[in-house]
Amino acid sequence: MDNKNRVGERIRSLRELKSISIGQVAENAGLTIEQLQLIEDNKEVPSIAFLIRIARAMGVRLGSFLDDYEETGPVISRGEDTKETVLMHCGETQCKHLQYHALSQSKAGRHMETFQIQIEPCEHTDFILSSHEGEEFVFVLEGEIEIKYGTRTYLLRKGDSIYYDSIVPHHVHSSNNEKANVLAVIYTPF
């Protein structure tokens, strides 16, 4: 099974390994059992905010849902190794405009999640902002992006970066109807 469909399977596997009922996780994460069941069955792709809530409810790191294996020493991510894509969910609809490529996912005990994110142009402009505990750092590698952050909007071009508290509702998207590529680092307190 590829990374696009693995997140739900990993949630279920970890939940069962820890002997936690689906009802307990759903309640502690503020989800319905039906929502969590759809996620575990890979029928719904969760947002980062939902993944963080599920991870906290289960007492695991966010990265536990993305790890293949754990390395205790330094981890090198080669460009050719970032081919697998993780799709995330944006509010009510899947973020088809964001393709997450996890970096250093095999690092044991990490406190940051690192991604290279390819941002495709969006047809709609009615963005649903999301929020979660922690902090984010975004560095623009290519293109131009717009970040809606609370009531403000920031325009970033190649070489620009932004660091923000992710508890404030936010949304990242292409600003000029062209593709963009960013490096994102997400920290969530455990």
N, C-alpha and C positions, 0 to 999 in steps of 0.2 A: 504494500500500500504506500502511495507517495505521501509526502509531507502535507499536501493540500488536504488530505483526508485523515491524517493521523491524530490530530489534536483531540477529537472526541474519544477515539479509542484509548488514548493515553490517559485521559481523565477517568474513564471507566476503570481501566487497569489499575491505576494508582488508588482510586477509591476502594476497589475491591481488595487490593493488597493491604490497605490500611483498615479493612473491615468497617467501613463507614457506609451507612445506608444512603441511597440516593435522596431520600427524604431529608436526612440530616444535612447533607451538603446543600441541597436546594434551599432549605430554611436558613441556614447560616450564611448563604451567599445572597439571599434576598431574591431568589428565583422560584418559579413554580417547578414542581416535579416534571411537568410536561416540557417546560423549557429545557431543563437539564437533560431529560431523556432525548430530546431532539439533538442536542449538542453531542451527547455521548454516541448517538446513532449516526453521527456525521451528516445529519439532515439539515442542521443549522450551523453556521460558522459564527462563533462568539466574537464579540468585540474584545479589545485589550482590556477594557474596564471589567467586562464579565469574567474574563480569564483571571484577572487579579482577584476578583471576589471569590471565584471558585478555588483558586490556589490558597487564599487565606482560610477559607472554610475547611480546607483539607489539611492545613498546616504544612504546605509545601511551597517551594519557590515557583514563581511564574514560569521559569525556564524548564521546570520539570515536565511540562507538557510538550516541550520542543526538543529535549535532549535525546540523542541517540546512544551515547555512552559518555562516561565522565573521565576526564583526564585531570590529574592533580597538578601537573607542571604547567608550563606555558602552553598555550594552544595557538597554532598558526592556522589561519584560514586562507587558503589559496583561492585565487579568482575562479578557477575552474570548479571549485568545490561549492560555490554559492548558487548552483543551478536550481536546487529545490526551492519551491515557493510555498509560503504559508499565506493563505488568504485570511483576512480578518473581516469582521462584520462592523458596519457603521450604522448604529441605531437600528432602523427598520430594514435596511437593505444591505446586502453584501457589498463590501468595498471592492468592486471590480477594478477601480482605478488605482488601487494600492496593491503592489506585489511585494511581500516581505521576504527577504532572503536572510535567514538567520546566520550570524557570524559567531564563531567561537562557541557554538552550542554545546560542545563537549567539555567545557571548562567546569570542573567540579567546584561547588561552593561559591559560585559567582554571585555578585550582588547587582550586576548590571546586565541588561539584555541588549545586545547589539544587532542591528539590522542594516542591510542595504535595502533601500526601498525604491522601487521603480514606480513613478507616479504617472499614470496615463491621464490624458485630458478627460474632464468630466463634462457630460452634456447638461447636467442640472447645476443650479447654483443655490438650491435650497438645502444647504448642508445641515446635518444634524450633528451638533457639537457633542463630544463625549468628554468625560472626566474620570479620573481615577487617582488614587494616592500615588505620590512619588514625584519624580522630576524627569524631564526629558531634555535631551540635547539633540539638535538637528543641524547638520552641516550640508549645504547644497554642493553636490559634486558636479551636476550638469543641470542646465535649464533654469527655470524661474518658478518659485512656488509662492503661494499665499498661505498664511496661517491666520485663521480666525482664532483669537484668544480673548475670551470674555467678550467685551463690547468693542475691542480693537481689532484691526486687521494689519498684518505685517507682510511686506513684500520682501522676499529674499532672492538674491541672484547667486550664480556660481561664486563660491568662495565665502559667502555669507553664512552666519550661523545664528542660532537662537537657543537659549537655555531658559526653561520655564518650569513653574510648578504645574504639574499635570492635574491637580485637583480643580484648577480653573477650566471650565469647558473650552474645548479647542477642536480645531479641524485643520488638516493639512491637505492641500490640493494644488494642482497646476494653476498658475495664474494667467497664462497666455495661450491656453488651448494647445500647448505642445508638451511633449514628454519631459519629465525631470527625473533626476536620480539624486537621492540623498543618503547620508549616513545618519542613522538615528541610534541614540543610546538612551535606554529607558531604565530608570532606577525605581524600584518599588521596595519600600521597607517591608521586612518580613515580620 
